[in-house]
Amino acid sequence: MGYADMIRNDANPTDIKEYLISGDQAAITIRIPDTLRDAAKEAAALKGTSLSAYIRECLIEELTNGR
């Protein structure tokens, strides 16, 4: 069962989070404005975390609660 199936079956947010964090690590490249990157780095630093961890956290939050 994939993410879309979980959404269609109205899975609870905890199950979706567990699914999203259970996979192997994958490297990606994205193109964003440097001002957005810099702001995200600053936001991550304010939370005491890395940019990568901050982005993962934001994605997981959006994919579990932003349905």
C-alpha positions as CSV (number, residue, x, y, z in Angstrom):
1,M,0.0,0.0,0.0
2,G,1.4,3.4,-1.0
3,Y,0.7,6.9,0.2
4,A,-2.2,7.5,-2.1
5,D,-3.8,4.3,-1.0
6,M,-3.5,5.3,2.6
7,I,-5.2,8.6,1.9
8,R,-8.0,6.9,0.0
9,N,-8.5,4.5,2.9
10,D,-8.5,7.3,5.4
11,A,-5.5,6.1,7.3
12,N,-4.8,7.9,10.6
13,P,-1.9,10.4,10.7
14,T,0.3,8.2,12.9
15,D,0.2,5.4,10.4
16,I,1.0,7.8,7.5
17,K,3.9,9.2,9.4
18,E,5.3,5.7,10.1
19,Y,5.0,4.9,6.4
20,L,6.7,8.1,5.3
21,I,9.7,7.6,7.6
22,S,10.2,3.9,7.0
23,G,11.9,4.1,3.6
24,D,15.5,4.2,2.7
25,Q,17.3,7.6,2.3
26,A,17.3,9.0,-1.3
27,A,19.3,12.0,-2.5
28,I,17.3,14.6,-4.5
29,T,18.1,17.9,-6.3
30,I,15.6,20.7,-6.3
31,R,15.8,24.2,-7.7
32,I,14.5,27.0,-5.5
33,P,15.2,30.7,-5.2
34,D,18.3,31.4,-3.0
35,T,16.2,33.6,-0.8
36,L,13.9,30.7,0.0
37,R,16.8,28.4,0.7
38,D,18.5,31.0,2.9
39,A,15.2,31.6,4.8
40,A,14.7,27.8,5.3
41,K,18.3,27.5,6.6
42,E,17.6,30.3,9.1
43,A,14.3,28.7,10.2
44,A,16.1,25.3,10.6
45,A,18.9,26.9,12.7
46,L,16.3,28.6,14.9
47,K,14.9,25.1,15.6
48,G,18.3,23.7,16.2
49,T,18.2,21.4,13.2
50,S,19.7,20.9,9.7
51,L,18.1,22.1,6.5
52,S,17.5,18.5,5.4
53,A,15.8,17.6,8.7
54,Y,13.7,20.7,8.5
55,I,12.5,20.0,5.0
56,R,11.7,16.4,5.9
57,E,9.7,17.6,8.9
58,C,7.8,20.1,6.7
59,L,7.0,17.5,4.1
60,I,5.8,14.9,6.7
61,E,3.6,17.6,8.3
62,E,2.1,18.6,5.0
63,L,1.6,15.0,3.9
64,T,-0.1,13.9,7.1
65,N,-2.1,16.9,8.1
66,G,-2.4,18.9,4.8
67,R,-4.7,16.4,3.1
